[in-house]
Amino acid sequence: MSTSHSPPTSRITSLRSILHHDLPASLVVFLIAIPLSLGIAAASGAPLIAGLVAAVVGGVVAGALGGSPLQVSGPAAGLTVVVAGLVGQFGWAATAGITCAAGLVQILLGVTRIGRLALSLSPAVVHGMLAGIGVTIAVQQLHVVLGGQAQSSLIANLVALPGRLVAHHPHSVLVGVLTVALMLVWPRIPKVKVVPAPLVAVVVVTALAAVWMPEVTRVNLPDRPLQELILPAFPHGTPWAIAAAVLTVALVASVESLLSAVAVDKLHNGKRSNLDRELIGQGAANAISGALGGMPVTGVIVRSSTNVAAGAKSRASAILHGIWIAAFVLAAGAMLELIPMAALAGVLLVTGLRLVQLAHIRTLRRHDELLVYVVTAAGVAVLGLAEGVLIGLALALVRVLYRLSRATVTATEENGEWTVLIRGTLVFLGVSSLIRTLRSIPTGARVRVDLSVDHLDHAAYEAIDDWRRGHIDRGGSVELNRMAFRAALRSTPARRLLPWKPQVIAAPDQRASMLDGIRAFEESADQIRPMLAKLAADGQRPTQLFITCADSRIVPNMITTTGPGDQFCVRNVGNLVPPDGSGSNSVDAAIEYAVEVLGVRSIVVCGHSHCGAAAASLEANAPAGSGLQNWLRHLEPSVRRAVGMPDIVDPATGVKLSPADKLSVANVAVQLSNLRSFACVRKAEAEGRLELIGLWFDIGAAAARLVLEREPYLVRADEELATASRHSAS
């Protein structure tokens, strides 16, 4: 009988990765977690030691059991208002008991595999919730910066603020202002921003206060932390109030953790998060943290993004950071008591304001969701978390129903023939308006119905079909696109070539065979046969040459909203354009044919996120002497270019790109330069017949960005193409 063991080389490689990547990253995260955990505990009205307990348990338990390998968990600013309310209502011991029960609810959600439903919340509601929490935290901590105590609500804090401004404590104000200034200025200083700003702010201000401001209020920890933990107790109150408290903690912690896990996945190219397992890990951490008298635990984007930026490769970093916190509290807790409370308040004030992100506001405004965001934020800040979220959800639902009932139906007459235009989403809510319009058409008239809707439910289908039959019976005629009619009823627009449902991605062993796909195409080929027959007779006249990666997740026609005959496409590993004379005959021939024979008006080089070619080049893991290694040599100029470039930030989300994604952006810029090594390209561009466009597609966000050849490198794709192209070429 044989026993399976991991190969020794695999264990050695894993240990080396932990020592070289995860260990240094864990130290960086540990240093930023200490001040944040203390500040969040102070802002929540919880014992300071409870924040440190949550940080330790979140790191070790959630890090070991969770489904997001690079997410770091601990006490989070997003739960500050909730915890403060529970402490005021039930007391701290009962709040710890509620946290423990909420953890069990989270485990149940994860086991039943419905935890991912938390992601179905409207982004406007989620971001509005965080913004309301952020404003509340900032106003609360402003009182502490001024040397006072925070009140129980935003309104009470605002009312008391003028009096606090008059009776402020000068030394506390100085400590708080210095902390805020360092938090804002430090990340802008080149070459030193690797050290976390909260750590720098707290250490510098603590040192200055120890010398010149000995009378400021400081952190007060128990002399014997383990003996003085407040263990959980059963809360006293009505069953409804207790159940509401448990569900509030469980749902808010779950939503924040899952959103953070999804955001962290966009920062690296490693293993994706298992959201159900992550929810189980978060629940276990909350159950244990509550049992030990700690605060609620969630995944925290600040610590998680720091973890990724510091080079972490596995969950070992999160686990180690929790171990370092425990060791520091037990062995050097006296050092923490030197920290002024106003310094922690300054850190939390900046952290709270950063929950109000302008990038989210701009995005929601473009999608007409700003009202939901503002109402949710105001509701959370003024009324409370549960009330504000419920109001936001209700408003979002009302707006959806309103939009569903606002399909555009118009009837116009010209030369005795009536044309009915139906646009939008047509469901039962809009049937009454539809019937009124159709009945306004005279009996016996000739009618053409132009149907272009995203969805048509059965009530609307029957209304149109009943009217059509009745109109024909009364001597009229109706021309109706039956194919579009049936497609709309299936929620499948007729312009799609295949019945592809983007929300369903089958497992590899469940996918249909190529022959099944061909048969499905044959069944729907009538929709595009006239178009392709015309293209076959007239020949191809594409307007663009599209050069992109061979990655299966890139769909050029979908990104550019083009159809058959619009694109001349070249695909290869890494979307490379080797310079003229490099011996890449296939790419050379495609460029020359597209420019000189087809006369394309633009050449697009499209890179993408999570690029395997970029990752292989950075990790140098292609087999030596292989065809892949020989081809990836063409990426070496891009690697050199990426090394010399500053960090690249996504213009819409504000998230810094990972090293592999940064390389793929740099690679697009290099390939644009390589295109100009071809004489035909230079000539056509100089004569104004051709423009070169760099494009970068974020697969996870389904978002396209334009690539420039100098800073800022990435711009939003909804900016003017011609302007961006001139900027790129200059």
Buried (B, 14 or more C-beta within 10 A) or exposed (E): EEEEEEEEEEEEEBEEBBEEBBBBBBBBBBBBBBBBBBBBBBBBBBBBBBBBBBBBBBBBBBBBBBBBBBBBBBBBBBBBBBBBBBBEBBBBBBBBBBBBBBBBBBBBBBEEEEBBEBBEBBBBBBBBBBBBBBBBBBBBBBBBBBBBEBBEBBEBBBEBBEEBEEEBBEBBBBBBBBBBBBBEEBEEEEEEBEBBBBBBBBBBBBEBBBEEBEEBBBBEBBEEBEEEBBEBBEBEBEEEEBBEBBBBBBBBBBBBBBBBBBBBBBBBBBEBBBBBBBBBBBBBBBBBBBBBBBBBBBBBBBBBBBBBBBBBBBBBBBBBBBBBBBEBBEEEBEEBEBBBBBBBBBBBBBBBBBBBBEBBBEBBEEEEBBBBBBBBBBBBBBBBBBEBBBBBBBBBEEBEEEBBBEBEBEBEEEEEEBBBBBBBBBBBBBBEBBBEBBEEBEEEBBBBBBBBBEBBBEBBBEBBEEBBEBBEEEEBEBEBBEEBBEBBBEEBEBEEBEEEEEEEEEEEEEEEEEEEEEEBEEEBEEBBEEEEEEBEEEEEEBBBBBBBBEBEEBEBBEBBEBEBBBBBBBBBBBBBBBBBEBEBEEBBEBBBBBBEEBEBEBBBBBBBBBBBBBBBBBEEEBEEEEEBBEBBEBBEBBBEBBEEBEEBBBBBBEBBBBBBBBBBBBBBBBBBBBBBBBEBBBEBBEEEEBBBBBBBBBBEBEBBBBBBBEEEBBBBBEEEEEEBBEBBEE
